[in-house]
Amino acid sequence: MPIHKIIHLNPTTSIYIWKIEEDFNTLFRAIPLKDISLARVESMKDVKHQKGFLSIRHLLKIANYDDFDLFYDEKGKPHLKDGKEISITHSFDFSAIIISDKKVGIDIELRRDKVQLIAKKFVDIEFNYIQKNDKEYTNLLTVVWGAKESIYKLYNQKGLFFIENIVVHPFKMIDDKGTAEVNYDNRKSLYDFAFEEIENYTLVYALEQVENA
């Protein structure tokens, strides 16, 4: 069972990370699924997506939940039946969940230079401190994407845009953390995020810091 790492951020917030090394059948046979989840797995055409989906259910088991405890709202945000907050992510060979009493978001991304080609789609003000000649350019962009994706999941509001509404404040890779803000519907919300590199992936998670009307 390749549970890669468990991070206990505080008594009520934990992160569970899985390295996906099993074949589909190994993952599938070892975990019970409700009918809607089974149908979803069967509809997936990419085996990597299927394995990512199933590995999340294995992480739930480690966290003392199962697929029957998980449901999604009309916006596609996952929830747990006991009222705890959960966020889910998977990318190629890794998957992760974060569970907390407070609103949280998580994202894991394979670090690739391809992110430089799409940077203008999610980076704006951040270009003031992220420069193309920076040797860590790809890594910095990946963190910005992960922070915005995590906050987007946490905020759970249609019409929220990465460039227009989410700003990641200046940070350095050595910091392993940073802050960001959302400006949406005449309201500002502040967030803390942290990140770490796992092999050739970047894991980012966000927590609500304070909210001002």
C-alpha positions in Angstrom: 0.0 0.0 0.0 1.9 3.0 -1.2 0.7 5.7 1.1 3.5 8.2 0.4 3.1 10.6 3.3 0.7 11.9 6.0 1.1 15.5 7.2 -0.7 16.5 10.3 -0.8 20.3 10.1 -2.7 20.7 13.4 -5.1 18.6 15.5 -7.9 19.1 13.0 -6.2 19.3 9.6 -4.4 16.4 7.9 -3.0 15.7 4.4 -2.8 12.2 2.9 -0.6 11.6 -0.1 -0.6 8.5 -2.3 1.9 7.4 -4.9 0.0 5.5 -7.6 2.1 2.4 -8.4 -0.6 -0.3 -8.6 -2.4 -1.5 -11.6 -6.1 -0.8 -12.0 -7.3 -4.2 -10.8 -5.3 -4.0 -7.6 -6.8 -0.6 -6.8 -10.3 -1.6 -7.9 -10.7 -4.9 -6.0 -9.5 -3.5 -2.7 -12.1 -0.8 -2.2 -15.9 -0.7 -2.1 -17.7 1.8 -4.3 -21.2 3.1 -4.4 -23.1 2.7 -7.6 -22.6 6.3 -8.8 -18.8 6.0 -8.3 -18.7 2.7 -10.1 -20.5 4.2 -13.1 -18.1 7.1 -13.1 -15.0 4.8 -13.1 -16.5 2.8 -15.9 -17.1 5.9 -17.9 -13.5 7.1 -17.7 -11.5 6.4 -20.9 -8.1 7.0 -19.4 -6.8 4.4 -17.0 -4.7 7.1 -15.3 -7.8 8.9 -14.4 -9.4 5.7 -13.2 -6.4 5.0 -11.0 -6.4 8.5 -9.6 -10.1 8.3 -8.7 -9.6 4.9 -7.0 -6.4 6.0 -5.1 -8.5 8.8 -3.6 -10.8 6.2 -2.1 -7.9 4.4 -0.7 -6.8 7.6 1.0 -10.2 8.0 2.4 -9.9 4.6 4.0 -6.7 5.5 5.6 -8.4 8.6 7.0 -11.2 6.4 8.4 -13.7 7.2 5.7 -15.0 5.4 2.6 -16.6 6.2 -0.7 -20.0 6.2 0.9 -19.0 9.1 3.2 -18.1 11.3 0.2 -20.6 13.3 -1.9 -20.4 16.3 -4.2 -22.6 19.5 -4.3 -24.1 21.1 -7.4 -20.8 23.0 -8.1 -18.8 19.8 -8.0 -17.2 20.4 -4.6 -16.6 17.3 -2.5 -18.0 17.0 1.0 -17.9 14.5 3.8 -21.1 13.4 5.5 -19.8 14.2 9.0 -19.4 17.9 8.1 -15.6 17.9 7.8 -14.1 19.9 5.0 -12.3 17.9 2.2 -10.4 18.8 -0.9 -9.1 16.3 -3.5 -6.4 16.3 -6.1 -4.5 13.9 -8.4 -2.0 14.2 -11.2 -0.4 11.3 -13.0 1.5 9.3 -10.3 0.3 11.1 -7.2 -3.0 11.8 -5.5 -3.8 13.7 -2.2 -6.6 14.7 0.0 -6.8 17.3 2.8 -9.4 17.0 5.6 -10.1 19.7 8.1 -12.6 21.4 10.4 -12.1 24.6 8.3 -12.3 25.3 4.6 -9.3 24.0 2.7 -8.0 23.4 -0.8 -5.3 21.3 -2.3 -3.5 20.8 -5.6 -0.7 18.6 -6.9 1.0 19.3 -10.2 3.7 17.6 -12.3 6.4 20.3 -12.7 6.8 20.8 -16.5 8.2 23.7 -18.6 4.8 23.6 -20.4 3.5 25.8 -17.6 5.5 28.7 -19.1 3.4 28.5 -22.3 0.2 29.0 -20.5 1.4 31.4 -17.8 -0.4 34.4 -19.2 -3.7 32.6 -18.7 -3.4 32.6 -14.9 -0.6 35.1 -14.0 -0.9 38.8 -14.0 0.3 40.9 -11.1 2.6 38.1 -10.1 4.8 38.9 -13.1 6.1 41.8 -11.1 8.2 39.4 -9.0 8.4 36.3 -11.2 10.8 36.9 -14.1 11.5 34.6 -17.1 15.3 34.8 -16.4 14.8 33.4 -12.9 16.3 29.9 -12.7 13.3 28.8 -10.7 10.8 30.2 -13.2 9.0 26.9 -13.9 8.8 26.1 -10.2 7.5 29.5 -9.2 4.8 29.4 -11.9 3.8 25.9 -10.7 3.4 27.1 -7.2 1.3 30.1 -8.3 -1.0 27.8 -10.3 -1.3 25.4 -7.4 -2.1 28.2 -4.9 -4.8 29.6 -7.2 -6.2 26.2 -7.9 -6.3 25.4 -4.2 -8.0 28.7 -3.4 -10.4 28.2 -6.2 -11.5 24.9 -4.8 -11.7 26.3 -1.3 -13.7 29.4 -2.4 -16.2 27.3 -4.5 -17.8 30.1 -6.4 -18.6 30.0 -10.1 -17.4 33.2 -11.8 -14.2 33.3 -9.9 -11.2 33.7 -12.2 -7.5 33.1 -11.6 -6.3 36.4 -13.1 -9.1 38.8 -12.3 -9.9 37.6 -8.8 -7.0 35.8 -7.2 -3.6 37.4 -6.4 -0.6 35.5 -5.0 1.6 37.8 -3.0 5.4 37.8 -3.5 7.2 34.6 -2.2 10.3 32.7 -2.8 10.8 28.9 -3.3 12.9 28.8 -0.1 9.9 30.0 1.9 7.8 26.9 1.4 4.7 29.1 2.1 3.0 32.4 1.1 -0.2 34.4 1.2 -2.8 35.2 -1.4 -6.1 37.1 -1.6 -9.4 36.9 -3.4 -11.2 40.0 -4.5 -14.7 38.9 -5.5 -18.1 40.6 -5.3 -16.8 43.6 -3.4 -15.3 41.3 -0.7 -11.7 40.5 0.1 -10.6 37.2 1.6 -7.1 36.4 2.7 -5.4 32.9 2.6 -2.3 31.2 3.7 -0.8 28.6 1.4 2.1 26.2 1.8 3.9 24.0 -0.7 6.5 21.3 -1.0 8.2 19.4 -3.8 7.6 15.7 -3.9 9.9 14.1 -6.5 9.0 16.0 -9.7 5.7 17.2 -8.4 4.6 20.3 -6.4 2.0 20.0 -3.7 0.2 23.2 -2.6 -2.5 23.6 0.0 -4.5 26.6 1.1 -6.3 27.6 4.3 -8.6 30.5 4.9 -6.8 33.2 7.0 -9.2 36.0 7.6 -12.2 37.5 5.9 -13.1 41.2 5.6 -16.4 42.5 4.5 
